[in-house]
Amino acid sequence: MSNSDSFIDEVTEEVRRDRLFALFRRWGWLGILLIVLIVGGAAAWEWRRSAQETEARAFGDAVMAAMQAETPAARAAALAALPEGSPERDAVRGLLSGAAAAQAGDRAAALATYDRVAAQGDIPATLSQLALLKRVLLANGDEMSAADRGAALQRLVAPGAPYRLLAQERQALDMVAAGDTDGAVGALRALLEEDGVTAGLRRRVTQLMVTLGADPAAS
């Protein structure tokens, strides 16, 4: 290689370095900012996750402490005294508080609590529909009309509803209470054909059918 070629290569390389340094001086801050954002975002996400885990543990500890109260009334009062949290946590607290109030004999408080949770639109259906089911199971004729009870159960037995099978069992029991034995037997037979029937539920259904004079094995 001649001296002139070597000189040209050196100059070319120097020009490339100058251009690279110029680009870095002009746009290098953008790369640094991107790195800072990535690192900062990762740190913020980790902090948020850690804070959420800490809050969840604190909520669980508070609920467990409240549930250790000696009487149902004391448990209901301790649960009601817990600070408000996320909609899901408030719904869980409401379900537990309603159960404690019902055990304490305060049916009005229990029903009101279940109504509040069932009406929440910002929680999973597993929680709101559980509150509705508990409301139906607890309420008597004076506390829930037959029309409201039927409408609630119809909502609970919708395809894909989380407590569909339990609601179907309740519908059959209401038919028995109304004297519609044939309708109850038909409903119970349909229930036994559903997917996901647990052993306990199957046992209750077959026992009820036998009590009603029906053969559970008959088609």
N, C-alpha and C positions, 0 to 999 in steps of 0.2 A: 504493500500500500504506500502511495506517495505521501510526501509531507503535506501536500495541498489537500489530499483526501482526508488525512488525519485531522488537519486543521478544521475542515468543513464539518467533520463529525463532532468535534469538540464544541464548535460553535452551535451546531444544531442541538446538541445535548444541553448546552447552557441555555439556549432559547426555551427549550422544553421545561427546564427547571424554573426559569423565570415566569413562564406562563402558569405553571403549576402553583408556584408561590403566590402569584397574583390572584389566581382563582381561590386559593385557600384564604388569602387575606380578605377577599370580597365575600366569599360564601362559607368560610369555615365556621362562622358563628352559628350558621344554620345547623350544621352537623352537631356542634356542641349543644345547641338548644334541644335537638332531637334526643340526644343521649340523656340530657337532664330530664326531659319529659318522660322518657321511658323509665329511667331509674326512679323518678319521683312518683310516677303512676304505680309502679310495682310496690313501692314503699307504702303509698296511700292505701292500695288494695289490701296489703297485708295488715296494716293497722286497722282498717275497717273490719276485716275478717276476725281479727283478734278481739276487737271491741264487741262484735256481735256474739262471739263465743262467750265472752265474759258476761255479757248481759243475759244470755240464755242460761248460763250456769247460775247466775244470781237469781233469776226468775224461778228456776227449778228448785233451788234451795229454799226460796221464800215460800213457794207452794207446798213443799214437803213439810216445812215448819208449821204452816197453817193447818195442814191436814193432820198433824199430830196433836191438835187440841183435843181435850178429853171428851167434849160433847159435840153433837152435830151443830148446835146453835153457836158454840164457840168457834167451830171450824168455819161456819158461814160468815161470822163476824170477822175472823182473821183473814179470810179470802177477800172479803169486801174492802178491807183496809189496805190491801196491797196497792201500790201505785199503778197507774195506767201504763200500758206498754203498747206493743204493736196490736193491730186488730186480731191477729191469730191468738196471741197470748191472752188478750182480754176475753176472747171467746172461750178459750180453755178454762180460764178462771171462772167465767160465768157458768159453764157446764158443771164444774165442781161445786160452785157456790149454790147452784140450783139444787143439786143432789143433796147437799148438806142441809139446805133449808127444808127440803121435803122430808128428810129424816128427822128433822127437829119438829115437824108438824106444821111448819109455816108454809102451807100450800100456796097462799097468795103470792108470797115472795118468790117461791120456786117457779110458779107459772109465769110471773112477770119477768124473771130472769131468762127463762127459756124463750119467751116471746122476743125479748131483746136480742138474744143471740141468733134466733131463727130469722130475724129481720135484717141482720147485717148483710150487706151486699159486697163487702170487701174481704170476705173470708172464704176458704174452700168449702165446697158443698158438703164435704164429710162432717164439718162442724155445724153448719147451719141446719142441715137436715137431721143431724143427731139431736139438736135442740128441739126441732119440730117433733121428732118421734117421741122424745121424752115428754114433751108437752101433751101429746095425744095419750100416752100411756098413763100419765098422772091425772089428767083432767077427768072429772066425772060429768054427768049430764048437766048439772047446774053451772059448771065452769066452762063447758064447751058444747055448743049445740050440735045436734046430729048432722046438720048440713056442713058446719065448719069441720067437724071431725071427718066426715066423708071426703070433703075437698082436700084436707091435709093428707089423708091416707092415699088418695088418688095421686097426689103429687109425689108421695114417697114411693109408690109402686111403679113410677114411670120407668121405662127401659133404661138401664144403665145407672139408675139411682143407687147410691151406696148401701142403703138399708132396705132395698126392695123386698127381700125375702121376709124380714121381720115385719114389715108393713103388711105384706100379704097374710101373714099369720094373724096379725091384729084384725084385719078385715074379716077373716073367717070367724074369729072370736066374737066380733060385733054381730055377725050374722047369727051366731048361736044365741047371743043375748037377745036378739030381735025375734027369735023363734023360727028363723029361716034355716032349718036343719039341712034341707037338700042343697041350698045354696052354699052353706058352709062346707059340706062334704065335697061338693064340686070344686070349691076354691082350694080346699086342702089337697085334693088329688092333683090339681094343677100345680100347686106348690111343690109337691113331691117330684114333679117332672122337671123342675127348674135346675139349671146348673148351679153348682156351688152350695147346695144344701148341706149343712154341717150335720154331724152325727147327732148332736144334741137337738137341733131343730127337727130332724127327721124323727127322732124318738118322741118328741112332744106332739108332732103332727099325727103320727100313727096312734099314739095313745088317745088323742082327742077323737080320732075317727072311730076307734073301737068304742069309746064312751058313747058316741053318737049312733052306734049300732051299724057302722059301715065296715067293710072288709078292706083294709089298706092295700092288700095284694090284688084286689079285683080291678079290672081295667074300666 
